[in-house]
Amino acid sequence: MLITIISKIFGFLRDIIISYYYGASNVSDAYLISQTIPSVIFGFIIAGLTAGFIPIYTSILKNQKENDANDFMNNIITILLIICTVIIAIVFPFAETVVKLFATGFEGETLQLAIRLSKISILAIYFTGVMTIYSGFLQVKDRYLIPALIGLPFNILVIASIILSKKIDIIVLSIGFVVATASQLFILVPFTRQKGYKYQFKLDIKDNNIVNLFNMALPVMLGLSVNQINTLVDRTLASNIVIGGISSLNYASKLTGFIQGIFVMSIVTVLYPKISRMMVDKNTTGIKAVLKKSILGIMIIVFTSNSRDYGIIKTFILYFIW
């Protein structure tokens, strides 16, 4: 949680710097849309697969051999890379249509800039997909620190690209975003190898574990797609209201989601693999106890952090005393 707080502070600094250099302008709007496109198109897919990956990998690890679990992981990564390639192959030739779908109010220079930035930013999904699976793998292995740390170099590299873009070219914004995303994956690779995993090509879409994965992922994908549509509608409307509307909406969203991003997601990240292992062991009593404790902890954090009488530091102390 402490590492997440530090990472979020750097993320907040990143948003401050983009607002300092570009404010709520057509440039910041185009940049944010170029980041929104891959996250909306690909985000619900990877979230669904990740939700299914951890419990299925845990089950294979317990009931079969570690090699079988690693084969399952190889299969997922190969399928993800194929999905990424298909998405990019669609977005590149129809970039203008895709941008207009996300921001109907864009036209002229803003539209052309958004198209240029989006064609580069979409490449980040290759790294995002694999990085998310690698993070889930390390969490199953009880390594939470490294997946939490990767946000730091990401934010630092994005901040550097924002500053350089002002001196060199605006296109550096998207290049920096892709490089920053790739850095997260490269940091995880040596730690996954340390835990006994190295990617090898494997493709078998008829594998029972893959079928089970997609059956588990589908409800998650459908649920998250509603949120993605909500984001799409919000930013489309904002692009029609005023120049800089998307940027203003984004800054406000970051502020309102600050507490949840720091505390709630930190607890959930640790909680999910533990519950998955208990499910495999059919430890119903343990699941109930962990859920009860975690829900109470989240309630204490959210309520006290929104109270005038408690700051973040007091909340942090209160939680650990509790």
C-alpha positions, 0 to 999 in steps of 0.5 A: 500500500505504501508503494502504491501511495508513492506511485499515485503521488508520482501519477498525480505529479504527472497530471500536474505537469501535463496541466502545467505545460498544456493546460486544458487545451486541444493538445491535452484533449488529443493526448488523453483521447489517444490514451483512452482509445487503447484502454477502452478497446482493450481494457475490458478484454485484459481485465476479464482475462486477468480476473479468470487467470488467477483462479485457474492458474492457482487451480492448475498449480495445486492439482497438476504440475507447475509445467501445466500451469506455465503452459496455460500462461503461455497459451494466454499470452499468445492469444493476447498477442494475437488479439492485440495484433488484430486490434492494431490492424483495425485501428491503423487504417480506420484511425480517423473513424475510431477517433471520431467515435471517441471524440465527435467534437474533434475537427481540424488540427485537433483531429489530425493530432489525435489521429497521429498520437493514437496510431502510436499509443495503440502499440502500448497494448502489446505490453499492457496485456503481457504485463498484466498477466505477469503481474497476476503471476507474481501475485499468485506467487505472493510477490506484491511489491514488484507489481506495485513498483512498476508504476513508478518508472512508468510515471517518471518516463511519462513525465520526462516525455511531457517535458521533452515534447514541449522542447522537441515535438508533440509526438513525443507524448505518445512515444513516451507513453509506449516506452513507459508502458514497455518499461513495466513489462521489462521490469517484471520479466526477470522476476517472473524468470526468478519464479520459474517462468519463461515465455514459450510459444503455445497456441491451443484455443480448444484447451479446456483451461482456456475455454474455462477462462473465457467462460469466467472472463465473459461476465467480467468483460460485459460488466466492464464494457458498461464502464468503458461505454460510460467513459466513451460517452463522457469524453464524447460529450466533453469534446463537443462542449468546449476545447479542453473539456476532456482534460478538465473531466480527466483532472476531476476524475483523477481527484475523485478516484484518488482514495480508491486508487490508493487504498481500496485497490491495494487491498483488493490486489492482495485479497484476490489471489488469497481468496482464489487459493482458498477457493481451490482448497474449499476453505469456506470459513477462511474466505468468509473471515478474509472478506469480512476483515477486508470489507471492514478495513475498506469501510474504515479507510473510506469513511475516515479519509473523507472525514474532516477529522482524519487525514490520510496519515491518521487513516493509515495509522488507524487501519494498522492499529485496527 
